[in-house]
Amino acid sequence: MEFDSRKLWWILPEWPRFRGTIAVEMHQIRYFLAVCETLNFTRAAESCHVSQPSLTRAIKGLEDELGGPLFRRERNNTHLTGLGEMMRPHLTQVLIETDAAKERAKSFSKLEDVELKLGMMCTIGPRRFVPFLQAFRERHPKVRLVVQDGSNVQLQERLAQGDLDIAIYGQPDGIDERFHARRLYDERFVIGVGPGHAFDKQNVVSAKDLDGQHYVNRLQCEFFDHARSLFRENGAKTVIVFRSDRDDWVQSMVMAGLGFTFIPEYAVTMPGLCIRPLIEPEITRSIQVVTVRGRPHAPVVGTFVREVLAFPWMNAGA
């Protein structure tokens, strides 16, 4: 993105004579302010690296647009008119703000002093994603990364409303056609139990083993309904004894011996939690990077998506 507009459309509501829109070229403002500083058209032209006739024509065009003379030239004495005095602070501020806007635009395109709003599904464990975020931060230290969590449904809505630039999530069904999703990695679900649980002595756990077992339910699990249907198809009916939307509470209750939990393998954060692969059926989810299809995005969004897709996820968080 490059800020290269040369014409400013500007409103002067405080002066009745100029009610309406004024079209001013940026070089006219620079030439005007140069003459204000030097009070000499020749020296002003030299400082602006233009010929004096070019500078004079630009000032004349500005005067025509503003409706009156800005300078009075009497032999070797050049001074501002009343209109010139009035316009000087306005045009000085315009130049300052325009130069500042250009610098911000340059920084924006260089990924400097920009903010990226990233939505992260709350069931994605940090262990898998932190290595990428560390690497991204090292490459782009001036990008302010704001991470917001939520369910897959909440993230979709925030994306659609423009509250998020990018989201990372997965779900059993396909992604809504409003969005463009690209796969990052697959993650299997496992059974988590505390020390001493019967499953701790098994190498794997099948769905039929879950029948009658106490279940510590993760409320934010986007695969809950899908998994429950699969469990019942395999003759397993569990008994929910505790429910929470916080994975740390769920894992703590499992460690306390309340029962088992069904959890993505990289979402396990509690030291000592015993995890066993779930088989018959095996359940996996695809974690995807999602943006809004067809929406123009800032350069930082494209950079993030390219780098997250190129990241070696097979080795992350292992």
Secondary structure, DSSP 8 states (H G I E B T S, - for coil): ------EEEEE-TTSGGG-SEEEEEHHHHHHHHHHHHHS-HHHHHHHHTS-HHHHHHHHHHHHHHHTS-SEEEETTEEEE-HHHHHHHHHHHHHHHHHHHHHHHHHHHHTT-SEEEEEEEETTS-HHHHHHHHHHHHHH-TTEEEEEEEE-HHHHHHHHHHTS-SEEEE--SS---TTEEEEEEEEEEEEEEE-TT-GGGG-S-EEGGGGTT-EEEEETT-TTHHHHHHHHHHTT---EEEEEES-HHHHHHHHHTTS-BEEEEGGG--STT-EEEEEESS--EEEEEEEEETT----HHHHHHHHHHHHS-GGGTT-
